[in-house]
Amino acid sequence: MKQFLLVALCATSISTVAPVAAEASQIKRACLASDRQAATRQRCRCIQGVANDTLTNGDQKTVAKWFSDPHQAQVLKMSKSARDDALWDRYQAFGQLAQALCR
């Protein structure tokens, strides 16, 4: 019985962690998929690490889309909503830190 409970607990843990792990590297994937010459594996991995420390998963999902459609970043920047302003501030802090650490 104890073995069954342990296996069930492990299976539940894996299924709840797997989607997070799949989403965890969205900035890195977007970075690597971009056509920027400076987008090396090492640099994109570093940028993802900074994103993990400074942006929420929701922020990362939004910001990852900006790699393929930078105009959306400008749209958000020009928005007058407090929520968008807060995201822009977090994005600016992320960008400054990534620029300093991921050379």
N, C-alpha and C positions, 0 to 999 in steps of 0.2 A: 504494500500500500504506500509506503514511504517513497519507494522508487517511482511509482506512478505519479505521485504528487510532485516529485522533483522534475520528472520529465514534462509534466503538464506546465509547471511553472516556467521551465526553460523555454518551452515552445511558445508560451504566451509572451515571455520577455522578448524573444526574437521577433515575433510578429509585430510587437509594438515599437521596437527599435528600428526595424528594417526600413519603414517609410522615412523616418528621420534621417537615417544614414544616406538614403537615396537623394534626399533633398539637401543634404549637408554640403555638397560641393557644387552647388549651382553657379556660384560666382566663378569658380575655377573652370568649370565646363564652358561657360560663356566666354571667359577670357581666352581659353585655348581655341575656341571656335572662331574668335574674331580674326580679322585679317591683319592685325597689327604685327609688325615685325618683332617688336619687343615682347610679344606674348610667349615667353618660354615656359616650359613646364615648371621650372623652379620659381619663376616670378609669379605665375598664376597660382601656384600652391601657396606662396607667401601671401598674396593678396587674399586668398580664401581664408587663411589663418587670421588675418587682420579683420576680415568680414565677420568671422565667427566670434571675435572678441568685441566687435563694436556694433554690429547690426543684428536685428532679430531675424528669424527665418522668413517672416513676411517681408521685411526690408530687403533681404537678400534676393527673394523671388522677384521683387519689383526692380531692383538694381540690375540683376542679371539680364533682364529684358532690354535694358539700356545699351548693352554691348552691341546688340543688333539694330536697335532703333534709338540712337542718341537724342532724337528730337523729343522723345517722351520725357527725358530728364529736363529739358527746357520747359516743356508744358507744366511739369510739376513745380519747377522753380518759379514760374510765373503765376502759379495758383495763389489764390488769396485765402485758402483754408488753413486753419491752425494745424491740422493734422499733416497736411502737405509741407508746411513750413518746418514742422518738427522733423519729418523724414529728411527734408533737404539739409537741415542742420546736422543730423546724424550722418548723412551721406558725405557732407563736407569734412566732418571729423574723420570719417573712415578714409576718405581720399588723401587727406593730409598725412595720416599715420601710415597708410600703405605706401605713399610716395617716399616717406622718410625711411621706412624699414625694408622695402622690396626693391632695392636698386639692382 
